[in-house]
Amino acid sequence: MATTTPRLPTLFEALIPILSMLILLGLGYAFFDLPPEPLMVISTVIAGLVTIRLGYRYDDILKAIADKIAKTMPALLILISVGLLIGTWISGGTIPMLIYYGLKVIDPKFLYVTALVLTSVVSICTGTSWGSAGTVGVAFMGVAIGLDANLAATAGAVVAGAYFGDKLSPLSDTTNIAAAATKVNLYEHIFHLLYTTLPSFLLAAAVYIIYGLNIEVTEVATPEKVANMLTGLESIYQFNLLLLVPVVIILWGSITKKPTIPVMLVSALIAMFNAVFIQHFQFADVMNSALNGFNVSMIHNDAIQVSADLSRLLNRGGMNSMMGTLLICFCALSFAGALSVGGSLNVILEKLLTMVKSTASLIVTTIACGLTMIGVTCNGQISILIPGEMLRKAYIERGLHPKNLGRTVEDSATIIEPILPWTAAGAYMAGTLGVATLSYLPWAILCWSGIFFATLWGLTGFGIAKLSEQEKNELLNTL
C-alpha cells in the first residue's frame, strides 16, 4: 500500500490509462475479436496501478468505483426495465401490431422513404437497430430486388431508419447509457436529441422522395418475405386497440415527466394482461418472456408455422437480455472510477480545453472524442460512457446543460458506428442487407449528417440548452 502523500499525475501519467484502453480495445476487440469486457478490466487495472503510484490507496480506488456505479444505478435499473418491457410488449402483441400495420403501407413509388419510416417505427418500438434491420430491413431488401431498385439506396435508408429509431427509443441501450453517462433524465435526453436527429431525418426523407420520384420502378405484388411475415403475425396475434395502451402509457409518462421506472413497470403489467387475456399465452410463458424474452416456442399451436424471419424478429427482450449491456457498463464505470481518483481526467481535460474557446469548439472537441472512441474501440457503449464521464464537468463549468453533451456524443458515436466497415455494426449491416458498408454509406444520410447539424447548432447557438447560475452551482456541487 502506498503511504506517500498523493500528488497530481503528469500529462504522460494521465494519458497512460486512456492510451492503454484505446490500444487494448483497438487491437484486441477490433482486430482480434476479443471480448471487450476483460480488456476493460485490464484497462481498469492499469488505471489503478497509475493511481497507486500517485500515492492513493486501493480502498480509495474501490470507493471511487462504488460511487460511480451508485450514481448511475437508477439508469442501470432502467436498462433492466427496458428488457422487461420488450419481452412483455412482444408477448402482449403491442410490437407485432405496430410492425404488422407498418408493413402493409409499402408503396413502390416511395420505397426508399417508406424503408426509412418503417424501420424507424420498428426500431423505436423495439429499441434495437440490429433487430429492425435484420427483419423488416431484410424484407425491404427483398422488395427492392423485386422492383429492380437501387439496393445501396435501400440499404442506406434501412440503416438510417434503424439508427434513427434506436437513437430515439426509450428501450434502446445506447440511449439509456448516454442519459446515464451525462446524468440527464432519459426523456429529456431523447427530446433534446430531436434538434439534430429530426433535421437529419427530414433531410434523408427529402433525398429519398426526390430520388424515388425520378426513377422508374417495376410494379410487383407484395414480396413473399413480407407476405409470410404478415400471415405469420395474423396467425399468432389478435390485434385490437387495447394493444396500444402500453405505448400510450409510455408516451403519457414521457410527456408528463413521470418517474421512468414506475411508468415502464405499469406499461409492462398492461402488456402482460394483454398477453394472457387477449393473446391467450400461458401465464408461465408470459412471466418467462419478462425474464428471458419472448420465444416462438411459447406458441402452443402446431397449426401455426413461424418463419425464420419472424422468429428472428420476435425472439428477443427480457431482463436477462440486458445483462451483457450492464456488464459493459460496470466495466466502463470501473475504469472511469479508477481514472477519477488521481485526477487524471482533470489533467487531460485542462490540457484539452486550453484549445476550447467557445461553445462551438467544445462541441467539435466532443465530436472528435466520439469519433476517435468509436473508430478505435468499435464499441458503442464504451464510446458513449467514456466521453460522457470525461466532458460532463467541462460543459457544466461553461454553463451548458449536460444534455448537450449526451446529444453530441450520440451524434458522433451511436449513429456513426454502422457506417464504419471495421465495426461490428458495420459488418452486421453489410452482411445482413447484402450491400457493402461503403456502398450504402452515402445513402445512410442520417448517420453522418447529424455531425454537421451538431456543429452548426454549436456555431449559431440554436438548440443549445444553457444552465442558470443556480443550476450550474447545484450540478457542480454534485461532482
Solvent accessible surface area in square Angstrom, and as a share of the most:
residue,aa,sasa,rsa
1,M,167,0.75
2,A,24,0.19
3,T,130,0.75
4,T,93,0.54
5,T,119,0.69
6,P,64,0.40
7,R,99,0.36
8,L,124,0.61
9,P,8,0.05
10,T,75,0.44
11,L,67,0.33
12,F,146,0.61
13,E,13,0.06
14,A,0,0.00
15,L,55,0.27
16,I,53,0.27
17,P,1,0.00
18,I,17,0.09
19,L,84,0.42
20,S,20,0.13
21,M,0,0.00
22,L,28,0.14
23,I,102,0.52
24,L,47,0.23
25,L,0,0.00
26,G,7,0.07
27,L,93,0.46
28,G,6,0.06
29,Y,43,0.16
30,A,31,0.24
31,F,155,0.65
32,F,141,0.59
33,D,123,0.64
34,L,83,0.41
35,P,76,0.48
36,P,15,0.09
37,E,36,0.16
38,P,65,0.41
39,L,12,0.06
40,M,0,0.00
41,V,77,0.44
42,I,80,0.40
43,S,0,0.00
44,T,19,0.11
45,V,82,0.47
46,I,45,0.23
47,A,1,0.01
48,G,9,0.08
49,L,113,0.56
50,V,13,0.08
51,T,5,0.03
52,I,58,0.29
53,R,165,0.60
54,L,3,0.01
55,G,5,0.05
56,Y,46,0.17
57,R,125,0.46
58,Y,105,0.40
59,D,80,0.41
60,D,40,0.21
61,I,11,0.06
62,L,86,0.43
63,K,134,0.57
64,A,18,0.14
65,I,26,0.13
66,A,56,0.44
67,D,57,0.30
68,K,42,0.18
69,I,33,0.17
70,A,65,0.50
71,K,104,0.44
72,T,5,0.03
73,M,67,0.30
74,P,78,0.49
75,A,17,0.13
76,L,4,0.02
77,L,82,0.41
78,I,21,0.11
79,L,2,0.01
80,I,46,0.23
81,S,8,0.05
82,V,0,0.00
83,G,0,0.00
84,L,20,0.10
85,L,0,0.00
86,I,11,0.06
87,G,0,0.00
88,T,0,0.00
89,W,11,0.04
90,I,0,0.00
91,S,1,0.00
92,G,0,0.00
93,G,0,0.00
94,T,0,0.00
95,I,2,0.01
96,P,0,0.00
97,M,16,0.07
98,L,42,0.21
99,I,1,0.01
100,Y,15,0.06
101,Y,107,0.41
102,G,12,0.11
103,L,5,0.03
104,K,107,0.45
105,V,92,0.53
106,I,36,0.18
107,D,54,0.28
108,P,25,0.16
109,K,118,0.50
110,F,74,0.31
111,L,1,0.01
112,Y,3,0.01
113,V,20,0.11
114,T,14,0.08
115,A,0,0.00
116,L,0,0.00
117,V,61,0.35
118,L,10,0.05
119,T,0,0.00
120,S,4,0.03
121,V,53,0.31
122,V,5,0.03
123,S,0,0.00
124,I,61,0.31
125,C,14,0.09
126,T,2,0.01
127,G,8,0.07
128,T,27,0.16
129,S,5,0.04
130,W,99,0.35
131,G,7,0.06
132,S,0,0.00
133,A,0,0.00
134,G,0,0.00
135,T,1,0.01
136,V,1,0.00
137,G,0,0.00
138,V,23,0.13
139,A,0,0.00
140,F,0,0.00
141,M,11,0.05
142,G,21,0.21
143,V,3,0.02
144,A,0,0.00
145,I,116,0.59
146,G,38,0.37
147,L,2,0.01
148,D,123,0.64
149,A,15,0.11
150,N,46,0.23
151,L,69,0.35
152,A,23,0.18
153,A,0,0.00
154,T,0,0.00
155,A,0,0.00
156,G,0,0.00
157,A,0,0.00
158,V,0,0.00
159,V,0,0.00
160,A,0,0.00
161,G,0,0.00
162,A,0,0.00
163,Y,9,0.03
164,F,17,0.07
165,G,0,0.00
166,D,10,0.05
167,K,0,0.00
168,L,17,0.08
169,S,0,0.00
170,P,19,0.12
171,L,3,0.02
172,S,0,0.00
173,D,33,0.17
174,T,17,0.10
175,T,0,0.00
176,N,2,0.01
177,I,1,0.00
178,A,1,0.00
179,A,6,0.05
180,A,9,0.07
181,A,1,0.01
182,T,1,0.01
183,K,79,0.33
184,V,14,0.08
185,N,73,0.38
186,L,6,0.03
187,Y,8,0.03
188,E,53,0.24
189,H,0,0.00
190,I,17,0.09
191,F,94,0.39
192,H,9,0.04
193,L,0,0.00
194,L,61,0.30
195,Y,83,0.32
196,T,0,0.00
197,T,2,0.01
198,L,74,0.37
199,P,33,0.21
200,S,0,0.00
201,F,29,0.12
202,L,104,0.52
203,L,75,0.37
204,A,0,0.00
205,A,11,0.09
206,A,45,0.35
207,V,52,0.30
208,Y,2,0.01
209,I,63,0.32
210,I,111,0.56
211,Y,59,0.22
212,G,7,0.07
213,L,107,0.53
214,N,114,0.58
215,I,56,0.28
216,E,166,0.75
217,V,35,0.20
218,T,73,0.43
219,E,115,0.52
220,V,65,0.37
221,A,86,0.67
222,T,81,0.47
223,P,27,0.17
224,E,132,0.59
225,K,67,0.28
226,V,0,0.00
227,A,37,0.29
228,N,70,0.36
229,M,1,0.00
230,L,24,0.12
231,T,85,0.50
232,G,6,0.06
233,L,0,0.00
234,E,88,0.40
235,S,52,0.33
236,I,15,0.07
237,Y,4,0.02
238,Q,111,0.49
239,F,48,0.20
240,N,58,0.30
241,L,143,0.71
242,L,103,0.51
243,L,0,0.00
244,L,51,0.25
245,V,53,0.30
246,P,0,0.00
247,V,33,0.19
248,V,87,0.50
249,I,28,0.14
250,I,10,0.05
251,L,98,0.49
252,W,128,0.45
253,G,0,0.00
254,S,9,0.06
255,I,127,0.64
256,T,60,0.35
257,K,148,0.63
258,K,80,0.34
259,P,89,0.56
260,T,12,0.07
261,I,45,0.23
262,P,70,0.44
263,V,9,0.05
264,M,0,0.00
265,L,77,0.38
266,V,73,0.42
267,S,0,0.00
268,A,1,0.01
269,L,114,0.57
270,I,57,0.29
271,A,0,0.00
272,M,25,0.11
273,F,110,0.46
274,N,3,0.02
275,A,0,0.00
276,V,35,0.20
277,F,128,0.53
278,I,24,0.12
279,Q,15,0.07
280,H,140,0.62
281,F,17,0.07
282,Q,104,0.46
283,F,126,0.53
284,A,73,0.57
285,D,24,0.13
286,V,1,0.00
287,M,91,0.41
288,N,62,0.32
289,S,0,0.00
290,A,5,0.04
291,L,80,0.40
292,N,78,0.40
293,G,4,0.04
294,F,4,0.02
295,N,61,0.31
296,V,29,0.17
297,S,81,0.52
298,M,9,0.04
299,I,26,0.13
300,H,123,0.55
301,N,72,0.37
302,D,141,0.73
303,A,90,0.70
304,I,32,0.16
305,Q,147,0.65
306,V,41,0.24
307,S,42,0.27
308,A,86,0.67
309,D,28,0.14
310,L,1,0.00
311,S,21,0.14
312,R,108,0.39
313,L,3,0.01
314,L,1,0.00
315,N,56,0.29
316,R,51,0.19
317,G,7,0.07
318,G,0,0.00
319,M,59,0.26
320,N,72,0.37
321,S,63,0.40
322,M,17,0.08
323,M,85,0.38
324,G,44,0.42
325,T,16,0.09
326,L,12,0.06
327,L,90,0.45
328,I,9,0.04
329,C,1,0.01
330,F,69,0.29
331,C,12,0.07
332,A,1,0.01
333,L,1,0.01
334,S,22,0.14
335,F,0,0.00
336,A,2,0.02
337,G,0,0.00
338,A,0,0.00
339,L,5,0.02
340,S,39,0.25
341,V,28,0.16
342,G,2,0.02
343,G,8,0.08
344,S,4,0.03
345,L,15,0.08
346,N,66,0.34
347,V,26,0.15
348,I,16,0.08
349,L,12,0.06
350,E,122,0.55
351,K,121,0.51
352,L,42,0.21
353,L,23,0.11
354,T,82,0.48
355,M,136,0.61
356,V,8,0.05
357,K,171,0.72
358,S,58,0.37
359,T,38,0.22
360,A,15,0.12
361,S,32,0.21
362,L,0,0.00
363,I,1,0.01
364,V,73,0.42
365,T,21,0.12
366,T,0,0.00
367,I,11,0.05
368,A,52,0.40
369,C,25,0.15
370,G,0,0.00
371,L,66,0.33
372,T,69,0.40
373,M,12,0.06
374,I,0,0.00
375,G,21,0.20
376,V,51,0.30
377,T,0,0.00
378,C,2,0.01
379,N,9,0.05
380,G,4,0.03
381,Q,34,0.15
382,I,0,0.00
383,S,0,0.00
384,I,2,0.01
385,L,2,0.01
386,I,4,0.02
387,P,1,0.01
388,G,1,0.01
389,E,21,0.09
390,M,21,0.09
391,L,0,0.00
392,R,15,0.05
393,K,78,0.33
394,A,1,0.01
395,Y,0,0.00
396,I,0,0.00
397,E,74,0.33
398,R,97,0.35
399,G,14,0.13
400,L,3,0.01
401,H,35,0.16
402,P,2,0.01
403,K,32,0.13
404,N,0,0.00
405,L,0,0.00
406,G,1,0.01
407,R,2,0.01
408,T,1,0.00
409,V,1,0.00
410,E,0,0.00
411,D,0,0.00
412,S,0,0.00
413,A,0,0.00
414,T,3,0.02
415,I,1,0.01
416,I,9,0.04
417,E,22,0.10
418,P,0,0.00
419,I,10,0.05
420,L,30,0.15
421,P,52,0.33
422,W,140,0.49
423,T,2,0.01
424,A,47,0.36
425,A,0,0.00
426,G,0,0.00
427,A,58,0.45
428,Y,60,0.23
429,M,0,0.00
430,A,23,0.17
431,G,64,0.62
432,T,33,0.19
433,L,10,0.05
434,G,64,0.61
435,V,15,0.09
436,A,61,0.47
437,T,8,0.05
438,L,122,0.61
439,S,53,0.34
440,Y,0,0.00
441,L,52,0.26
442,P,75,0.47
443,W,53,0.19
444,A,0,0.00
445,I,10,0.05
446,L,0,0.00
447,C,0,0.00
448,W,77,0.27
449,S,3,0.02
450,G,1,0.01
451,I,31,0.15
452,F,135,0.56
453,F,39,0.16
454,A,2,0.02
455,T,37,0.22
456,L,79,0.39
457,W,33,0.12
458,G,6,0.05
459,L,123,0.61
460,T,88,0.51
461,G,39,0.38
462,F,113,0.47
463,G,14,0.13
464,I,16,0.08
465,A,22,0.17
466,K,132,0.56
467,L,19,0.10
468,S,58,0.38
469,E,115,0.51
470,Q,125,0.56
471,E,79,0.35
472,K,43,0.18
473,N,72,0.37
474,E,88,0.40
475,L,41,0.21
476,L,52,0.26
477,N,125,0.64
478,T,81,0.47
479,L,89,0.44
